[in-house]
């Protein structure tokens, strides 16, 4: 497996929710890639090492935990925890002070509820409360994002603001424009 396979989701890894194969079933059994995953990035990689690949790397595309493994590799290669690397190399230089893997107590008053539209009543993704055609997916007063997680995902889990996200998008655009012109 090459890093490029992880970046393009051709690594042979998968997600348990795909429910297509025995490999997917093994992910579900070990709770690999679940949204409310406990443990650490290290423990996830340790469990992944015990499960066969879905296919040989480079042979197919499959949405997977590849980006989590990239986060793990960033930490190993940089010699810093993944979240520290992101803070030092991306968030602090771009002044993205409202982006982290949790919402600190002094910012909780700005933390919004997350709703999902559910016109057919089929939403079951950790939904806790319905309001008309909306399902409350994450209550900001009870959210798991109110404390630092043990599992720092390379594939998701950041909390941010629209302003910080715009800053990040502008940095990507500036880098792309610079690469194209130079």
C-alpha positions in Angstrom: 0.0 0.0 0.0 1.4 3.4 -1.0 0.5 6.8 0.5 -1.0 7.7 -2.9 -3.4 4.8 -2.5 -4.5 6.2 0.9 -5.0 9.7 -0.6 -7.1 8.4 -3.5 -9.1 5.7 -1.6 -7.5 2.9 -3.6 -5.8 1.4 -0.5 -7.9 -1.7 -0.1 -9.3 -0.3 3.2 -13.1 0.1 3.7 -15.8 1.2 6.1 -18.0 -1.1 8.1 -21.2 0.7 7.0 -20.6 -0.5 3.4 -22.0 -3.9 4.4 -20.8 -5.7 1.3 -18.2 -8.2 2.5 -16.7 -10.1 5.3 -14.1 -7.4 5.6 -16.8 -4.8 6.1 -18.3 -7.1 8.8 -14.9 -7.3 10.5 -14.7 -3.5 10.6 -18.2 -3.4 12.2 -17.2 -6.0 14.8 -14.1 -4.0 15.8 -16.0 -0.7 15.5 -13.4 0.6 13.1 -14.4 3.9 11.4 -17.5 4.4 13.5 -18.5 8.0 14.2 -18.6 7.6 18.0 -15.3 5.6 18.0 -13.5 5.2 21.3 -9.9 4.4 21.6 -7.1 6.3 19.7 -5.8 6.6 16.2 -3.0 4.2 17.3 -5.5 1.6 18.5 -7.5 1.9 15.2 -4.4 1.3 13.2 -3.5 -1.7 15.4 -6.9 -3.2 14.8 -6.7 -2.5 11.0 -3.5 -4.5 10.8 -5.3 -7.6 11.9 -8.0 -7.4 9.2 -7.4 -8.3 5.5 -7.7 -5.7 2.8 -10.9 -5.5 0.7 -8.8 -5.7 -2.4 -5.1 -5.3 -3.5 -4.0 -1.6 -3.3 -4.4 0.3 -6.5 -6.9 -2.1 -8.1 -10.2 -0.4 -7.1 -11.7 2.7 -5.5 -13.5 2.4 -2.2 -14.4 5.1 0.3 -12.7 4.1 3.5 -10.8 4.9 6.6 -7.8 5.8 4.4 -7.8 9.5 5.6 -7.7 8.3 9.2 -4.5 6.3 8.3 -3.1 9.5 6.6 -3.7 11.3 9.9 -1.8 8.6 11.7 1.1 8.8 9.2 1.2 12.6 9.5 1.7 12.1 13.3 4.4 9.5 12.8 6.3 11.3 10.1 6.2 14.7 11.9 6.9 13.2 15.3 3.9 15.1 16.7 0.4 14.2 17.5 -1.8 14.7 14.5 -3.9 17.4 16.2 -0.8 19.3 17.2 0.6 19.1 13.7 -2.7 20.6 12.3 -2.6 23.4 14.9 1.0 24.3 14.4 1.2 24.0 10.6 -2.3 25.0 9.5 -4.7 26.5 12.1 -2.2 28.9 13.9 -0.5 30.2 10.8 -3.9 30.9 9.2 -5.3 32.3 12.4 -8.0 29.7 12.5 -8.6 30.1 16.2 -12.1 28.6 16.1 -11.1 25.2 14.7 -10.3 22.2 16.8 -11.5 18.7 17.6 -13.6 19.9 20.4 -15.4 23.1 21.5 -13.8 24.7 24.6 -16.0 25.9 27.4 -15.5 29.6 26.6 -17.0 29.0 23.0 -19.9 26.7 23.8 -22.4 29.6 23.7 -21.6 29.8 19.9 -21.9 26.0 19.3 -24.9 25.4 17.1 -27.2 22.4 17.1 -26.8 20.1 14.1 -30.1 19.0 12.4 -30.6 16.8 9.4 -33.5 17.1 7.0 -35.7 13.9 7.2 -38.8 14.3 5.1 -39.5 10.5 4.9 -38.7 9.7 8.5 -35.8 7.4 7.5 -33.0 9.1 9.4 -31.4 6.9 12.0 -27.9 8.4 12.2 -27.6 8.9 16.0 -30.8 11.0 15.8 -32.2 11.9 19.3 -35.0 14.3 18.7 -37.4 15.3 15.9 -38.8 18.7 15.3 -41.3 18.6 12.4 -39.3 17.4 9.4 -35.9 17.9 11.1 -34.0 15.5 13.3 -31.7 16.7 15.9 -28.4 15.0 15.2 -26.2 16.7 17.8 -27.4 18.7 20.7 -24.8 21.4 21.6 -25.6 21.1 25.3 -24.9 17.3 25.3 -22.5 17.0 22.4 -19.5 14.7 22.4 -17.6 17.7 21.0 -17.7 19.5 24.4 -14.6 17.6 25.5 -11.4 16.5 23.8 -11.8 13.2 22.1 -9.4 10.3 22.6 -9.8 9.3 18.9 -8.4 12.1 16.7 -9.7 11.3 13.2 -7.8 12.1 10.1 -11.1 11.8 8.3 -13.4 14.0 10.3 -14.3 15.4 13.7 -13.2 19.0 13.5 -15.4 21.7 14.7 -15.1 25.1 13.1 -16.8 28.3 12.0 -17.8 29.5 8.6 -15.1 32.2 8.9 -12.3 29.7 9.6 -13.5 27.5 6.8 -13.5 30.4 4.4 -9.9 31.2 5.5 -8.9 27.6 4.9 -10.5 27.6 1.4 -8.8 30.9 0.5 -5.5 29.4 1.5 -6.1 26.4 -0.7 -7.1 28.7 -3.6 -4.0 30.9 -3.1 -1.8 27.8 -3.1 -3.4 26.5 -6.3 -3.1 29.9 -8.0 0.6 30.1 -7.0 1.3 26.6 -8.3 -0.5 27.3 -11.6 1.5 30.5 -12.2 4.8 29.4 -11.1 
